[in-house]
Amino acid sequence: MARPVFWRSGAADDSAPRIAHLDHDRHLVEAARRDPERFEALYRRYLARVYSFAYYELGDHHAAEDATERTFLAALANLHRFDERARPSDGDGASTFKVWLFRIARNVVANERRTARRHPAAALDDATGAIIADPLDVEGDAVRRDEAAAAWQAVGRLPGDRRRAVVLRFVDELSTAEIAGVMGRSEGAVRVLIHRALRTVARDLGARGRGGRR
């Protein structure tokens, strides 16, 4: 279990140290700083999650692979600059390295969009490939696939920050505190983003359902 450590904020009225938990990736970060080849452990831990974030943001597998590669290259090159700043509110086992990594991914994706000549449509249908088909319920499985595809298409139509918050929360399974760190917002703002995003998706799906009725 990570041991708590003391640190002081820069505020002048902060008269007592606050307890913060050590980043649960600390030993991996320290190992990679000593020997860059050991960065592979961090790479394996977060590869799928960074890729999924890039894919849901860019909607293209090749672009997501490129963004993922550049994210990890940037993280490795700048690992000496990473400054662990866990807060009490982050809880035991929080990873500020993960927040830092996803900030890099967010910036890489933003650069990809700025430099791209095209604006790829959200190709989120492939996300339904993880649904396991029931060979005894072909019709029901088709309906579930259609509903899942419709839901992710609705997510793809959300404004940038709302879509990003939903993907980080429900695809990459980050906490609201971690999402706040990645997006540079308060936890309350993140909760509002997710709430409004889900409400918009529900309204979108409801309108689709009504439009499909005869």
BELBEL-V181261 format. One record per residue. N is the residue number from 1. RES is the residue in three letters. OMEGA is omega in degrees with one decimal (* if undefined). Layout:
BEGIN
n res omega
N RES OMEGA
N RES OMEGA
END
This chain:
BEGIN
n res omega
1 MET -179.4
2 ALA 178.6
3 ARG 177.7
4 PRO 176.1
5 VAL -179.9
6 PHE 172.7
7 TRP -179.9
8 ARG 172.6
9 SER -178.7
10 GLY -177.1
11 ALA -176.4
12 ALA -176.9
13 ASP -179.3
14 ASP -172.1
15 SER -177.6
16 ALA 178.0
17 PRO 177.4
18 ARG -179.2
19 ILE 176.7
20 ALA 178.8
21 HIS 177.4
22 LEU 175.7
23 ASP -178.5
24 HIS 174.0
25 ASP -171.8
26 ARG -177.3
27 HIS 178.0
28 LEU 178.5
29 VAL -179.2
30 GLU 178.6
31 ALA -179.4
32 ALA 176.5
33 ARG 178.7
34 ARG -176.6
35 ASP -177.0
36 PRO 179.5
37 GLU -179.3
38 ARG 172.8
39 PHE -179.2
40 GLU -179.7
41 ALA 176.1
42 LEU 178.2
43 TYR -179.6
44 ARG -177.0
45 ARG -171.2
46 TYR -176.8
47 LEU -175.1
48 ALA -176.3
49 ARG 176.8
50 VAL 178.5
51 TYR -178.4
52 SER 176.8
53 PHE -179.1
54 ALA -178.7
55 TYR -179.8
56 TYR 176.4
57 GLU -173.0
58 LEU 177.1
59 GLY -177.8
60 ASP -175.3
61 HIS -177.5
62 HIS 178.5
63 ALA 179.6
64 ALA 177.6
65 GLU 179.5
66 ASP 179.7
67 ALA 178.5
68 THR 179.2
69 GLU -178.5
70 ARG 176.8
71 THR -178.0
72 PHE 176.1
73 LEU 178.4
74 ALA 179.3
75 ALA 179.5
76 LEU -177.9
77 ALA -175.1
78 ASN -175.9
79 LEU 179.8
80 HIS -179.6
81 ARG -178.6
82 PHE -178.2
83 ASP -178.3
84 GLU -179.6
85 ARG 177.6
86 ALA 179.3
87 ARG 177.5
88 PRO -177.7
89 SER 179.6
90 ASP 177.6
91 GLY 178.9
92 ASP 178.7
93 GLY 177.7
94 ALA 178.5
95 SER 173.9
96 THR 173.5
97 PHE 179.7
98 LYS 178.0
99 VAL 178.9
100 TRP 179.9
101 LEU -179.3
102 PHE 172.0
103 ARG 176.1
104 ILE 179.9
105 ALA 178.8
106 ARG -179.9
107 ASN 178.0
108 VAL 179.0
109 VAL 179.0
110 ALA 178.0
111 ASN 177.9
112 GLU -179.4
113 ARG -178.5
114 ARG -175.6
115 THR -177.9
116 ALA 176.5
117 ARG -177.4
118 ARG 177.1
119 HIS -174.7
120 PRO 175.2
121 ALA -178.7
122 ALA -179.6
123 ALA -173.4
124 LEU -179.1
125 ASP -177.4
126 ASP -179.6
127 ALA -179.0
128 THR -178.8
129 GLY -179.4
130 ALA 179.9
131 ILE -179.0
132 ILE -178.8
133 ALA 175.2
134 ASP -175.7
135 PRO 179.8
136 LEU -178.3
137 ASP -176.4
138 VAL -178.0
139 GLU 179.4
140 GLY 179.1
141 ASP 178.3
142 ALA 178.9
143 VAL -179.8
144 ARG 177.6
145 ARG 179.7
146 ASP 179.9
147 GLU 179.1
148 ALA 178.7
149 ALA 179.9
150 ALA -179.8
151 ALA -179.0
152 TRP 173.3
153 GLN 177.3
154 ALA 176.4
155 VAL -179.8
156 GLY 179.8
157 ARG -179.7
158 LEU 171.9
159 PRO -170.7
160 GLY -175.5
161 ASP 178.6
162 ARG 178.8
163 ARG -178.2
164 ARG -179.4
165 ALA 179.9
166 VAL -179.4
167 VAL 179.7
168 LEU -177.0
169 ARG -169.3
170 PHE 175.9
171 VAL -178.7
172 ASP 173.8
173 GLU 173.4
174 LEU 175.6
175 SER 178.4
176 THR 177.7
177 ALA 179.4
178 GLU 177.9
179 ILE 177.6
180 ALA 177.6
181 GLY -179.9
182 VAL -173.4
183 MET -179.3
184 GLY 179.8
185 ARG 175.1
186 SER 177.2
187 GLU 178.4
188 GLY 178.6
189 ALA 178.8
190 VAL 179.1
191 ARG 178.1
192 VAL 178.4
193 LEU -178.1
194 ILE 179.5
195 HIS -179.3
196 ARG 178.4
197 ALA -179.1
198 LEU 177.7
199 ARG 178.3
200 THR 178.7
201 VAL 179.9
202 ALA 179.1
203 ARG 178.7
204 ASP -179.8
205 LEU 177.3
206 GLY 178.3
207 ALA 178.2
208 ARG -179.6
209 GLY 179.6
210 ARG 179.9
211 GLY -178.9
212 GLY -179.4
213 ARG 177.4
214 ARG *
END
